[in-house]
């Protein structure tokens, strides 16, 4: 029987990552007004394009991160998933701040969040593999 209480932290990390995505989406709306980029246009102003790319990249990353986070918490360790998920969120914030300033400054945040996602994916694969092999 699974004790749901052990997944409270993973639930919190999930909500925080979605709140971050919501904030990044709001930033796109503000940037549209600030840089005068009408809907549906997504190009033409480099400053706007960076804000837009941050939001789009976050969406792209969430598709891998959220399932990997939950699978890791189920098949490896929920506490470790919380920590890695928190690190991922910090990485995404650093990515956004860096990219907003200049495209070249996004690397550290990208590296941190990519490493966190990789650990979650590989850990989940190993955890599931051990169960399948009864190890």
C-alpha positions as MATLAB code, in Angstrom:
seq = 'XXXXXXXXXXXXXXXXXXXXXXXXXXXXXXXXXXXXXXXXXXXXXXXXXXXXXXXXXXXXXXXXXXXXXXXXXXXXXXXXXXXXXXXXXXXXXXXXXXXXXXXXXXXXXXXXXXXXXXXXXXXXXXXXXXXXXXX';
ca = [
       0.000    0.000    0.000;
       1.363    3.406   -0.970;
       1.399    6.106    1.705;
       0.234    9.248   -0.094;
       1.941   11.466    2.511;
       5.351   10.615    1.092;
       4.344   12.351   -2.144;
       3.354   15.705   -0.641;
       6.733   17.207   -1.540;
       6.512   15.930   -5.104;
       3.045   17.456   -5.342;
       4.472   20.753   -4.099;
       7.309   20.638   -6.638;
       4.725   19.932   -9.348;
       2.594   22.916   -8.327;
       5.639   25.207   -8.046;
       6.832   24.209  -11.524;
       3.363   24.941  -12.944;
       3.235   28.296  -11.124;
       6.626   29.131  -12.632;
       5.270   28.272  -16.077;
       2.241   30.494  -15.418;
       4.504   33.402  -14.419;
       6.615   32.922  -17.551;
       3.417   32.942  -19.615;
       2.327   36.199  -17.972;
       5.771   37.614  -18.801;
       5.074   36.945  -22.481;
       1.872   38.978  -22.255;
       3.683   41.846  -20.535;
       6.473   41.687  -23.116;
       3.908   41.905  -25.940;
       2.734   45.222  -24.533;
       6.213   46.516  -23.634;
       7.781   45.679  -27.010;
       4.592   46.296  -29.047;
       4.370   42.808  -30.551;
       0.713   42.187  -31.479;
      -0.931   38.752  -31.359;
      -0.313   36.391  -33.198;
       3.116   37.763  -34.110;
       6.053   36.083  -32.320;
       9.003   37.695  -34.030;
      10.364   41.068  -34.946;
      11.660   42.269  -31.607;
      14.683   40.436  -30.180;
      13.824   41.292  -26.564;
      10.313   39.903  -26.971;
      11.601   36.815  -28.761;
      13.829   35.932  -25.771;
      10.895   36.228  -23.357;
       8.777   34.099  -25.681;
      11.516   31.454  -26.055;
      11.878   31.175  -22.273;
       8.181   30.366  -21.981;
       8.224   27.965  -24.921;
      11.343   26.191  -23.656;
       9.727   25.789  -20.229;
       6.740   24.134  -21.897;
       9.065   21.822  -23.823;
      10.928   20.903  -20.628;
       7.787   20.313  -18.550;
       6.761   17.509  -20.913;
       9.795   15.485  -19.800;
      10.225   16.787  -16.277;
       6.804   16.118  -14.756;
       6.445   12.433  -15.724;
      10.104   11.808  -14.835;
       9.622   13.490  -11.442;
       6.622   11.339  -10.561;
       8.087    8.114  -11.911;
      11.289    8.723   -9.943;
       9.285    9.384   -6.790;
       7.312    6.157   -7.262;
      10.092    3.813   -8.347;
      13.187    5.291   -6.676;
      12.688    7.744   -3.813;
      10.158   10.517   -3.184;
      12.485   12.602   -0.999;
      15.243   12.511   -3.603;
      12.655   13.463   -6.246;
      11.709   16.512   -4.141;
      15.319   17.649   -3.932;
      16.066   17.058   -7.620;
      12.786   18.733   -8.562;
      13.660   21.768   -6.459;
      17.039   21.965   -8.167;
      15.256   21.765  -11.534;
      13.049   24.731  -10.598;
      16.100   26.773   -9.570;
      17.708   25.852  -12.898;
      14.648   27.017  -14.826;
      14.614   30.339  -12.955;
      18.325   30.863  -13.699;
      17.643   29.937  -17.328;
      14.882   32.551  -17.560;
      16.893   35.324  -15.903;
      19.916   34.577  -18.039;
      17.981   34.369  -21.289;
      16.027   37.558  -20.541;
      19.344   39.391  -20.201;
      21.095   37.831  -23.200;
      20.693   34.545  -25.074;
      24.267   33.488  -24.242;
      23.553   33.738  -20.506;
      21.010   30.903  -20.456;
      23.566   28.067  -20.314;
      23.966   27.620  -16.535;
      20.225   27.346  -15.949;
      19.836   25.044  -18.929;
      22.665   22.806  -17.692;
      21.236   22.564  -14.165;
      17.698   21.737  -15.268;
      18.870   19.340  -17.994;
      21.064   17.450  -15.531;
      18.167   17.223  -13.067;
      15.829   15.880  -15.770;
      18.456   13.379  -16.914;
      18.904   12.083  -13.369;
      15.147   11.719  -12.965;
      14.790    9.902  -16.299;
      17.716    7.532  -15.807;
      16.834    6.910  -12.176;
      13.269    6.072  -13.145;
      14.467    3.710  -15.846;
      16.784    1.939  -13.407;
      14.099    1.769  -10.709;
      11.532    0.309  -13.093;
      14.145   -2.066  -14.547;
      15.010   -3.381  -11.076;
      11.353   -4.070  -10.391;
      10.907   -5.853  -13.699;
      13.974   -7.983  -13.020;
      13.023   -8.488   -9.347;
      16.387   -7.125   -8.217;
];
